[in-house]
């Protein structure tokens, strides 16, 4: 390790990144960007800062080789908020080390993965390694909420020439070849208010919502599919709000759906089907009325185990295609690569079970190993000419 990466420096680097509060909202990722630029300038590493909005930015590093192929590393700089501070044993922005674990918000999701990628790129540049292709690293803003950084990059830079993508999200150092899609919908059922003692004078929006949920559950049984790597798709009611007080018939009820899909399923077709259910119910039930609003749309990602980037990762890890898996969360890859045209590897040192949890941590040795993995992956995939 010492010949390629200074372990003490790498640990301090991650600690300092965690000590920068980039909780989203509001993000403030530009604080991380400025800190990274200062580090990268020490080695004169070419870096570009891309403003996204006030206080928020992306950072791009390009190691230009022959251009024969282009490998794209991606990680996000924001984290979720800390939640209730009383649930934390160690301060969330301390980067405290206990028993070979480095604690803090983002330690697992995914500042450890991003830090490892950056140090891998830094080591390649510092050692003067010429690659038979280009290596691009993108650190994004906003992944935890709306992927504003990834969308900004896609609109302004594009990824059409990228041959393979690597997302540094937490996988416990396992090779992940995809993730489910996510579609969040808000459905509002409308009624008519009345005094609670005279329910027949009103239209109960909650009753309509309950009826619609029953229809939705029957529909889900026909809609859901299972994919060997990614598992089963699902439609889940996660929130429901209706009424203003006990003695008033509710004229509005709002529910949220968390929908997880596999690659063969179309989100637009699903929305069309739900709209058709609403139309049918409006014909069957007097005064039934409902509207759909989309809150989030993330495409599923899936790559073949035969793709070069996955085969290279399997070779480095000395394991077979039977060892690949899919992750349950979505990534910036669903914005940058929504149709899975670019073979994508998801790989990181963090533990996804710790993501968004109090006392989030990463195993220090896993983090250090990931630096070497990302470095070797770039050399093996792109090739080395000196």
C-alpha positions in Angstrom: 0.0 0.0 0.0 2.7 2.4 1.0 4.3 2.2 -2.5 1.2 3.5 -4.2 -0.9 5.3 -1.6 0.1 6.8 1.8 -2.4 5.2 4.1 -2.2 7.9 6.7 -2.7 10.6 4.1 -5.7 8.7 2.6 -7.3 8.3 6.0 -6.9 12.0 6.8 -8.2 12.9 3.3 -11.5 11.0 4.0 -11.7 12.4 7.5 -11.4 16.0 6.2 -14.0 15.3 3.5 -16.5 14.0 6.2 -15.8 17.1 8.3 -17.2 19.2 5.6 -21.0 19.4 6.1 -22.6 18.8 2.7 -26.0 17.6 4.0 -28.7 17.8 1.4 -30.8 19.8 1.7 -29.3 22.4 1.2 -26.2 20.6 -0.1 -23.5 23.3 -0.1 -21.3 20.9 -2.2 -19.2 23.8 -3.4 -17.4 23.6 0.0 -16.3 20.1 -0.9 -15.3 21.3 -4.4 -13.2 24.1 -3.2 -11.4 21.8 -0.7 -10.8 19.2 -3.5 -9.4 21.8 -5.9 -6.9 23.0 -3.3 -5.8 19.3 -2.9 -5.6 18.6 -6.6 -3.6 21.7 -7.4 -0.8 20.3 -5.3 -0.1 17.9 -8.1 -1.2 20.2 -10.9 -4.0 17.8 -11.7 -6.3 19.2 -14.4 -9.7 20.0 -12.8 -12.8 21.8 -13.9 -15.4 23.3 -11.6 -19.0 23.4 -13.0 -21.5 25.7 -11.2 -24.9 24.1 -10.7 -26.6 26.7 -8.6 -25.8 29.0 -5.7 -23.4 27.2 -3.4 -23.5 24.0 -5.4 -21.1 22.7 -8.1 -19.8 19.6 -9.9 -16.1 18.9 -10.2 -14.5 17.1 -13.1 -11.0 15.6 -13.5 -9.8 14.4 -16.9 -6.7 12.3 -17.4 -6.3 12.5 -21.2 -4.7 9.5 -22.7 -4.9 8.2 -26.3 -8.7 8.6 -26.4 -9.1 5.1 -27.7 -11.6 4.4 -24.9 -13.2 6.6 -22.3 -13.8 5.4 -18.7 -16.0 7.5 -16.5 -15.9 7.4 -12.6 -18.7 9.1 -10.7 -19.5 9.8 -7.1 -21.6 12.4 -5.3 -20.4 14.9 -2.7 -23.7 15.4 -0.9 -25.1 13.4 2.0 -28.5 13.0 3.6 -29.1 15.1 6.7 -28.0 13.8 10.2 -31.5 13.5 11.6 -31.8 13.4 15.4 -28.4 14.2 16.8 -29.2 12.4 20.0 -29.1 9.1 18.1 -25.4 9.5 17.2 -22.8 8.1 19.5 -20.0 9.9 17.7 -20.3 13.4 16.2 -21.5 13.1 12.6 -18.9 15.4 11.1 -15.9 14.2 13.2 -14.5 11.4 11.1 -13.7 9.7 14.3 -11.8 6.4 14.2 -12.8 3.6 16.5 -11.6 0.0 16.0 -10.6 0.4 12.4 -13.9 2.1 11.6 -14.1 5.7 10.4 -17.4 7.3 11.5 -19.4 10.2 10.2 -22.2 11.2 7.8 -21.2 10.1 4.4 -18.6 7.6 5.6 -20.4 4.8 3.8 -22.7 6.7 1.4 -20.5 7.7 -0.3 -17.6 9.9 0.6 -15.4 6.9 1.1 -16.1 5.7 -2.5 -15.6 9.2 -3.9 -12.4 9.7 -1.9 -11.0 6.4 -3.0 -11.8 7.2 -6.7 -10.1 10.6 -6.4 -7.0 9.2 -4.7 -6.8 6.4 -7.4 -6.8 9.1 -10.1 -4.4 11.2 -8.2 -2.0 8.3 -7.9 -2.1 7.5 -11.6 -1.3 11.2 -12.4 1.4 11.5 -9.8 3.1 8.3 -11.0 3.1 9.5 -14.6 1.2 6.5 -15.9 0.0 7.0 -19.5 -3.3 5.3 -20.2 -4.4 3.9 -23.5 -7.6 5.8 -23.2 -9.1 8.7 -21.2 -10.1 8.6 -17.6 -12.8 11.0 -16.4 -13.9 11.5 -12.8 -17.1 13.4 -12.0 -18.0 14.5 -8.4 -21.6 15.6 -8.4 -24.0 17.7 -6.4 -27.5 16.7 -5.3 -27.7 12.9 -5.8 -29.5 12.4 -2.5 -32.5 14.6 -3.6 -32.9 15.4 -7.2 -29.6 14.6 -8.9 -29.3 18.2 -10.0 -25.5 17.8 -10.6 -25.9 14.8 -12.8 -28.6 16.5 -14.8 -26.6 19.6 -15.2 -23.6 17.6 -16.4 -25.7 15.6 -18.9 -27.3 18.8 -20.3 -24.0 20.6 -20.6 -21.3 18.0 -21.2 -23.1 14.7 -22.2 -21.9 11.2 -21.9 -22.3 10.0 -25.5 -18.6 9.1 -25.9 -18.3 7.2 -22.7 -17.5 3.5 -23.1 -17.9 2.4 -19.5 -19.1 3.9 -16.2 -18.2 3.2 -12.6 -20.4 4.5 -9.7 -18.7 4.4 -6.3 -21.8 3.8 -4.2 -21.5 1.4 -1.2 -21.4 -2.3 -2.2 -19.2 -3.9 0.5 -16.5 -4.3 -2.2 -18.9 -6.5 -4.2 -19.5 -6.2 -7.9 -22.9 -4.8 -8.6 -24.2 -4.7 -12.2 -27.4 -2.8 -11.7 -30.2 -1.3 -9.6 -33.9 -1.1 -9.6 -35.7 1.9 -11.0 -37.6 4.2 -8.7 -40.9 6.0 -9.4 -42.5 8.1 -6.7 -46.1 9.3 -7.4 -48.4 11.5 -5.4 -52.1 10.7 -6.0 -54.8 13.0 -4.7 -58.4 11.9 -4.4 -61.0 14.6 -4.1 -64.3 14.7 -2.3 -66.7 17.3 -0.8 -66.6 18.6 2.7 -69.5 18.4 5.1 -70.3 18.2 8.8 -69.2 14.9 10.4 -72.8 14.4 11.7 -74.1 14.6 8.1 -71.8 12.4 6.0 -74.3 11.8 3.3 -74.1 15.6 2.5 -70.4 15.2 1.6 -68.1 13.0 -0.4 -65.4 11.3 1.7 -62.1 11.5 -0.1 -60.5 9.0 2.3 -63.1 6.4 1.4 -62.3 7.0 -2.3 -58.6 6.6 -1.5 -59.0 3.4 0.3 -61.0 2.0 -2.6 -58.4 3.1 -5.0 -55.7 1.4 -2.9 -57.6 -1.9 -3.1 -57.7 -1.6 -6.9 -54.0 -0.8 -6.9 -53.1 -3.9 -4.9 -54.9 -6.1 -7.4 -53.1 -4.4 -10.3 -49.7 -4.8 -8.6 -50.1 -8.6 -8.6 -50.4 -8.5 -12.4 -47.8 -5.8 -13.0 -44.9 -7.0 -10.8 -42.0 -9.0 -12.2 -38.9 -10.6 -10.8 -35.4 -10.3 -12.3 -32.7 -12.8 -11.1 -30.2 -10.2 -10.1 -32.4 -7.2 -9.1 -35.2 -9.1 -7.4 -39.0 -8.2 -7.5 -40.6 -5.0 -8.5 -43.1 -3.4 -6.1 -45.8 -0.8 -5.6 -46.0 0.5 -2.0 -48.2 3.1 -0.4 -45.8 4.9 1.9 -47.8 8.0 3.0 -51.5 9.0 3.3 -52.9 12.3 4.5 -56.5 13.4 4.6 -59.0 15.4 6.6 -58.7 18.5 8.8 -60.5 17.5 12.0 -62.6 14.7 13.5 -66.1 16.2 12.8 -65.4 17.3 9.1 -65.9 15.1 6.1 -62.5 15.2 4.2 -62.7 16.7 0.8 -59.1 15.7 -0.1 -56.8 12.8 0.6 -53.2 12.5 -0.6 -51.2 9.4 -0.8 -47.6 8.7 -2.0 -46.5 5.6 -3.8 -43.0 4.2 -3.8 -42.6 2.1 -7.0 -39.5 0.0 -7.7 -39.1 -1.4 -11.2 -36.9 -3.8 -13.1 -35.5 -3.1 -16.6 -38.3 -4.6 -18.6 -40.9 -2.3 -17.0 -41.8 1.1 -18.4 -42.6 3.9 -15.9 -44.6 5.8 -18.5 -46.7 2.7 -19.2 -47.3 2.3 -15.5 -48.5 5.9 -15.1 -50.8 5.4 -18.2 -52.2 2.3 -16.6 -52.9 4.1 -13.2 -54.5 6.9 -15.1 -56.7 4.4 -16.8 -57.7 2.9 -13.4 -58.7 6.4 -12.3 -60.7 7.0 -15.4 -62.5 3.6 -15.0 -63.3 4.3 -11.3 -64.7 7.7 -12.2 -67.2 5.9 -14.4 -68.1 3.3 -11.8 -68.2 5.5 -8.7 -70.3 8.7 -8.6 -68.2 11.8 -7.9 -64.8 9.9 -7.9 -62.0 12.2 -9.0 -58.2 11.8 -8.6 -55.0 13.3 -10.0 -51.5 12.0 -10.3 -48.3 14.0 -9.8 -44.9 12.6 -10.4 -42.4 13.3 -7.6 -39.3 11.3 -8.8 -38.4 9.2 -11.8 -35.2 7.1 -11.8 -34.6 4.5 -14.5 -33.3 1.0 -13.6 -29.7 0.3 -14.6 -28.5 -3.1 -15.7 -25.3 -4.3 -17.4 -24.4 -7.6 -18.9 -21.8 -9.6 -17.1 -20.1 -10.1 -20.5 -19.3 -6.4 -20.8 -15.6 -5.4 -20.7 -15.9 -3.3 -17.5 -17.6 -6.1 -15.5 -15.2 -8.7 -16.8 -12.3 -6.5 -15.8 -13.7 -6.1 -12.3 -14.3 -9.8 -12.0 -10.7 -10.5 -13.0 -9.3 -8.1 -10.5 -11.5 -9.5 -7.7 -10.7 -13.1 -8.9 -14.4 -14.1 -8.9 -16.9 -15.4 -11.4 -20.0 -13.9 -12.9 -22.1 -15.9 -10.4 -20.8 -13.5 -7.7 -22.4 -10.3 -9.2 -25.5 -8.8 -7.6 -27.8 -5.8 -7.8 -28.3 -3.0 -5.3 -31.7 -1.8 -3.9 -31.0 1.9 -4.1 -30.8 4.1 -7.2 -27.8 6.1 -8.3 -26.8 9.1 -10.5 -26.3 6.4 -13.2 -30.1 6.4 -13.7 -29.8 10.1 -14.8 -26.6 9.8 -16.8 -27.3 6.4 -18.3 -31.1 5.9 -18.2 -31.3 3.4 -21.0 -28.3 1.3 -19.8 -26.5 1.9 -23.1 -23.2 2.4 -21.2 -22.0 -0.7 -19.3 -22.0 0.3 -15.7 -20.3 -1.1 -12.6 -21.4 -0.1 -9.1 -18.6 -0.7 -6.6 -17.6 0.9 -3.4 -16.1 0.2 0.1 -19.1 1.3 2.1 -21.9 -0.9 3.5 -25.3 0.0 2.0 -27.0 -1.2 5.2 -25.3 1.7 7.1 -26.4 4.4 4.5 -28.6 7.1 6.0 -28.2 5.6 9.5 -26.9 7.3 12.7 -23.2 6.3 13.4 -22.6 5.6 9.7 -19.1 4.2 9.3 -16.7 2.6 6.8 -14.1 -0.1 7.3 -10.8 1.6 6.9 -9.1 -1.4 5.2 -12.0 -1.7 2.8 -11.6 2.0 1.9 -7.8 1.6 1.3 -8.4 -1.5 -0.8 -10.8 0.4 -2.9 -8.2 3.0 -3.9 -6.1 0.2 -5.3 -9.1 -1.4 -7.0 -10.1 1.8 -8.8 -6.5 2.4 -9.8 -6.1 -1.1 -11.2 -9.5 -1.0 -12.9 -8.5 2.0 -14.9 -5.2 0.5 -15.9 -6.7 -2.9 -16.8 -9.7 -1.5 -18.6 -8.0 1.3 -20.6 -4.6 -0.3 -20.9 -1.2 1.2 -20.2 1.3 2.6 -22.7 4.0 3.7 -20.2 
